[in-house]
Amino acid sequence: MKKLLLIVTNVDMYASGRLKTGLWLSELTHIYHSAKEKGWDITIASPKGGEVPVDPESLKPLVLDKISKSYYESAAFMNELNHSKSLEDVINESFDCVYLAGGHATMYDFPNDAILQSIISHQYESGKMVAAICHGVGGLLNVKLSTGDYLIKGKSMTGFDWFEETIARRKREVPFNLEAAIKERGANLKKAFIPMTSNVVIDGNLITGQNPFSSKEMAEVVTRELEK
């Protein structure tokens, strides 16, 4: 049985205080659903533990797919989500995959979380899978390996790009430009040919997905790679 740690945000508002944010639901539900179908062990954790806000944008009819809708309507799942473990609770546990779910909110509480960085660097250097999707890849930005190098330096990866931020109309709200930050760390950013379409990049034991529309493919790829 595989063990997965799915990390989600605790932040519910942009710094401006004008708009709500939170977890982008499909970026959690698809991987959760795939792992559940396999009978795998799943732990949902967040930097602080406890409540996990869901981005209202991710609940709109155009983006709320069948799987995400069924989980959102499941009292048991929402209860599990809102009783997330804190990263401190799981720092000494061993997992086959550590997965960072996205949502703009993660840009606030993922990048500078020392416990998150410690979990990811240890996971990666143990040769085990690290996966991140959309804005969740921001949690990889400041992770350093024992060599002192940034984990993503020289790696092929993807993440929510600046043009997609324009489409999402969040350029003025986000605390930084994720695409620029990824490139600054020396990573090789691979974008989908058409923005807002599925794109998953594998580089060794690092798997990244570009945007919410990559949620399904991301779940398939992570599951397949874990089964190898």
C-alpha positions in Angstrom: 0.0 0.0 0.0 1.3 3.4 -1.0 1.3 6.4 1.4 0.5 9.8 0.1 0.8 13.2 1.8 -1.4 15.8 0.1 -0.5 19.3 1.3 -3.1 22.1 1.0 -3.3 25.8 2.0 -4.8 27.5 5.1 -5.1 31.0 3.5 -8.5 32.2 2.5 -7.9 35.8 1.3 -5.5 37.7 -1.0 -3.4 40.3 0.8 -5.5 43.1 -0.6 -8.4 41.8 1.3 -10.6 42.3 -1.8 -11.0 38.8 -3.0 -11.3 35.3 -1.5 -8.9 32.5 -2.4 -8.0 29.1 -1.0 -7.4 25.5 -2.3 -8.3 24.9 -5.9 -10.5 21.9 -5.3 -9.9 19.8 -8.4 -6.2 19.9 -7.8 -6.8 17.9 -4.6 -9.9 15.8 -5.5 -8.5 14.0 -8.6 -5.3 12.8 -6.9 -7.4 11.9 -3.8 -9.9 10.0 -5.9 -7.2 8.0 -7.8 -5.4 7.1 -4.5 -8.7 6.1 -2.9 -9.6 3.8 -5.8 -6.3 2.0 -5.3 -7.0 1.7 -1.6 -3.9 3.7 -0.7 -3.3 5.6 2.5 -3.9 9.3 2.3 -3.0 12.1 4.7 -4.2 15.6 4.1 -2.0 18.2 5.8 -1.7 22.0 5.8 0.9 24.4 7.2 -1.2 25.1 10.3 -3.5 22.2 10.3 -7.3 22.4 10.7 -9.5 24.3 8.3 -8.9 24.5 4.6 -10.7 27.2 2.7 -11.8 26.3 -0.9 -11.4 29.0 -3.6 -14.9 30.0 -4.7 -13.6 30.3 -8.3 -12.9 26.5 -8.3 -16.6 25.8 -7.5 -18.0 27.6 -10.5 -19.9 25.4 -13.0 -17.4 25.7 -15.8 -14.5 24.3 -13.8 -16.3 22.1 -11.2 -16.1 18.7 -12.7 -18.1 15.6 -11.7 -15.4 14.2 -9.4 -14.8 17.5 -7.6 -18.5 18.2 -7.2 -19.1 14.8 -5.6 -16.3 15.3 -3.1 -17.5 18.9 -2.3 -20.9 17.4 -1.6 -19.5 14.7 0.6 -19.7 15.6 4.3 -17.1 13.0 5.2 -14.6 14.4 2.7 -15.2 18.0 3.7 -14.8 17.0 7.3 -11.5 15.3 6.6 -10.4 18.4 4.7 -11.3 20.8 7.5 -9.5 18.6 10.0 -6.2 18.6 8.1 -3.1 17.6 10.1 -0.5 20.2 10.5 2.9 19.8 8.8 4.5 19.6 12.2 2.4 16.5 12.9 3.7 14.6 9.9 7.3 15.8 9.6 8.7 12.5 10.8 6.4 10.3 8.8 7.5 8.4 5.7 5.5 8.8 2.4 5.8 7.4 -1.1 4.6 10.7 -2.5 4.4 14.3 -1.2 2.0 16.3 -3.4 1.4 20.0 -3.2 -2.1 21.0 -4.3 -2.6 24.5 -5.7 -4.8 27.5 -5.5 -3.5 31.2 -5.5 -3.6 31.0 -1.7 -0.6 28.7 -1.6 1.6 31.6 -2.9 1.2 33.0 0.7 1.8 30.0 2.9 3.9 27.5 0.9 7.1 29.3 -0.3 8.6 30.2 3.1 7.4 27.4 5.2 10.5 25.8 6.8 8.7 22.6 7.7 7.4 22.2 4.2 10.9 22.7 2.8 12.3 20.2 5.2 9.7 17.6 4.3 10.2 18.1 0.5 14.0 18.1 0.5 14.1 14.9 2.6 11.5 13.3 0.4 13.4 14.3 -2.8 16.8 13.2 -1.5 15.4 9.9 -0.4 14.6 9.3 -4.1 10.9 9.4 -3.4 8.3 11.3 -5.4 7.6 15.0 -5.0 4.6 16.3 -7.0 3.2 19.8 -7.3 0.5 21.4 -9.4 -0.4 24.9 -10.5 0.4 27.5 -7.8 1.4 24.7 -5.5 4.8 24.5 -7.3 5.5 27.8 -5.4 6.2 25.5 -2.5 9.2 24.2 -4.3 10.8 27.6 -5.0 12.9 27.9 -1.8 13.6 24.2 -1.1 17.3 23.6 -0.9 19.1 20.2 -1.1 22.0 19.2 1.2 24.4 20.5 -1.5 23.0 24.0 -0.9 21.5 24.1 -4.4 17.8 24.8 -5.0 15.9 21.6 -5.7 14.4 23.0 -9.0 17.7 24.3 -10.3 18.3 22.7 -13.8 15.1 20.7 -13.5 12.4 20.5 -16.2 9.1 21.5 -14.7 5.9 23.5 -15.1 3.5 25.7 -13.2 0.9 28.4 -13.6 2.4 30.9 -16.1 2.1 34.7 -16.2 -0.1 34.7 -19.3 -2.5 32.3 -17.5 -2.4 34.8 -14.6 -3.6 37.4 -17.1 -6.5 35.1 -18.2 -7.4 34.5 -14.5 -7.3 38.3 -13.9 -5.2 37.9 -10.8 -2.0 39.7 -11.9 -2.6 42.6 -9.5 -3.6 40.3 -6.6 -0.8 37.8 -6.5 2.2 38.4 -4.3 4.7 37.5 -7.0 5.2 36.3 -10.5 5.4 32.5 -10.3 6.8 32.0 -13.8 9.6 34.6 -13.2 10.4 33.0 -9.8 10.7 29.5 -11.3 13.1 30.8 -14.0 15.1 32.8 -11.5 15.9 29.5 -9.7 17.4 28.1 -12.9 14.6 25.7 -13.7 13.6 24.8 -17.3 9.9 25.9 -17.4 7.9 23.9 -19.9 4.6 25.5 -20.9 1.6 24.0 -22.6 1.4 25.1 -26.3 -2.1 26.4 -25.5 -2.6 28.2 -22.2 -5.1 26.7 -19.7 -4.7 23.2 -21.2 -3.3 20.1 -19.5 0.4 19.8 -19.2 2.4 17.5 -16.9 6.2 17.3 -16.8 8.2 14.5 -15.3 11.9 15.0 -14.3 13.1 11.9 -12.4 11.1 11.8 -9.1 9.8 15.4 -9.6 6.4 15.7 -11.3 4.7 19.0 -11.9 1.4 20.1 -13.5 0.7 23.5 -15.0 -2.8 24.5 -14.1 -6.2 23.3 -12.8 -6.9 21.7 -16.2 -3.9 19.3 -15.5 -5.6 17.9 -12.4 -6.9 14.7 -14.1 -3.7 14.0 -16.0 -1.6 14.8 -13.0 -3.5 12.2 -10.9 -3.1 9.6 -13.7 0.7 10.2 -14.1 1.4 10.2 -10.3 -0.6 7.0 -9.9 1.1 5.4 -12.8 4.6 6.4 -11.7 4.0 5.2 -8.1 3.0 1.8 -9.4 6.2 1.3 -11.4 
